Amino acid sequence: MLLSAPLSQVIRNQANKPGMRSFYIYDTTVMRTKIRRLKALMPKNVEIFYAMKANPHIAFLNAAREENVQGIEIASLGEANKALEAGFTPERLIYTGPGKSPEELHWSLTKGVRTIHIESLTEAYRLNTFCQEQKAHQDILIRVNPNFHIHGAQANFSGDSNKLGIDETKLYEFLPRILALDHLNFRGLHVYAASGVLKVDDLLKNCELVFAMARTIEQKSNKLRCDIIDFGGGFGIDYLESGNDFSPDAYATGLQELIRKFNFGDRQFVLELGRYLTADSGWYCTEILDIKDSLGKKQVICAGGSNHFRRPVALNINHPIAIVAMNRPKVFDGQERVFNEKVFFGGPLCNTADKLAPKDVYVESAEIGDVAILGLAGAYGLTMSHIEFLSHARPPEIIIS
Ligand SMILES: Cc1ncc(COP(=O)(O)O)c(C=O)c1O
């Protein structure tokens, strides 16, 4: 990973502050540029929502609001509150995720959340009961666990026994029961089958299969219409720096073609993007506290590990790593250093699962006191980490723009 000279300087300046051993750097201009580009590219009936689980920091919520995303995809009451604090109104929130509590459903109904995405019969019945009590109606989408897998995804959420959504195999049995709940307004489908997809054609295949599903549903009853089709997220990020970036241009063109083929020009489509919008807006930076040789391999031990940045080990994927040299005084003569070799990178936690890179990393040069930088850390970074473990301090999140 190449770091620009200004970014290296920002990192050096931060690392030189007393006690500043681990921190995140965020640059929201990357996200802003991506939102603008997507809005220009996508067919006019495609709405872009920010899936704030990728990074709930207020700076990203503000950037999303200022760039006029349609709204925020929330998955908890906590996320809802943060989105409201950032200035989003409830009508700009869509609520997905399994296991919505009665309180969360009740809150969403009374506040006027735009759509609640039903993931089970229980949720449908519970919500309908609240609606009856409130003499209200609620727009819903039904989230489906489709019968297919998406090729080449980092994580597949479909095709197997799954807690997300209602199995496609049960949909035609459950649908009449949900439709009979007369306080729920069926507005369409939500099918988010996979995350981290780099090949546009794989993700477009998902869209095509969902369109076919919508058509099958509509053919069963001429009173049924899927006005809204929500594809979830899934736009991939090239963590391995293979040069195969996801192409939003090709996706937009392909989606437009599918909309034409299915004659769905009068429908509304929703994208809930998280990773694609924020991954390359963030860097996790942590001081190298120690380097030692263990049975012939260097162990590079940083101030923060999976407690601050758990994603690499949780998903068994290396993020790009760079070293910013700090030229600190030596701790003792003859201390170990890294020079053109493959090394282990980990943090200060007392277990061997605490890795910043699950696979050993080739490093040209690193000294104790230098700063290790993990790139593409703006999505699912701090928010997905177990920061309480060993009670180390929470890393500051520094916004540079
Ligand atoms: C329901 C839902 N929508 C959107 C997203 C965001 O997905 P991505 O980060 O792949 O864009 C997620 C991520 O888990 C999700 O669960």
PDBQT file of the ligand as one rigid body, heavy atoms in Angstrom, charges set to zero:
ROOT
HETATM    1  C1  LIG A 501     -29.125  -5.492   5.780  1.00  0.00    +0.000 C 
HETATM    2  C2  LIG A 501     -27.801  -4.961   5.363  1.00  0.00    +0.000 A 
HETATM    3  N1  LIG A 501     -27.767  -3.981   4.446  1.00  0.00    +0.000 NA
HETATM    4  C3  LIG A 501     -26.594  -3.447   4.032  1.00  0.00    +0.000 A 
HETATM    5  C4  LIG A 501     -25.390  -3.899   4.536  1.00  0.00    +0.000 A 
HETATM    6  C5  LIG A 501     -24.125  -3.267   4.060  1.00  0.00    +0.000 C 
HETATM    7  O1  LIG A 501     -23.435  -4.143   3.266  1.00  0.00    +0.000 OA
HETATM    8  P1  LIG A 501     -22.069  -3.744   2.562  1.00  0.00    +0.000 P 
HETATM    9  O2  LIG A 501     -21.164  -3.250   3.600  1.00  0.00    +0.000 OA
HETATM   10  O3  LIG A 501     -21.647  -5.002   1.900  1.00  0.00    +0.000 OA
HETATM   11  O4  LIG A 501     -22.386  -2.686   1.561  1.00  0.00    +0.000 OA
HETATM   12  C6  LIG A 501     -25.384  -4.942   5.477  1.00  0.00    +0.000 A 
HETATM   13  C7  LIG A 501     -24.128  -5.473   6.002  1.00  0.00    +0.000 C 
HETATM   14  O5  LIG A 501     -24.039  -6.421   6.720  1.00  0.00    +0.000 OA
HETATM   15  C8  LIG A 501     -26.625  -5.479   5.899  1.00  0.00    +0.000 A 
HETATM   16  O6  LIG A 501     -26.680  -6.454   6.819  1.00  0.00    +0.000 OA
ENDROOT
TORSDOF 0
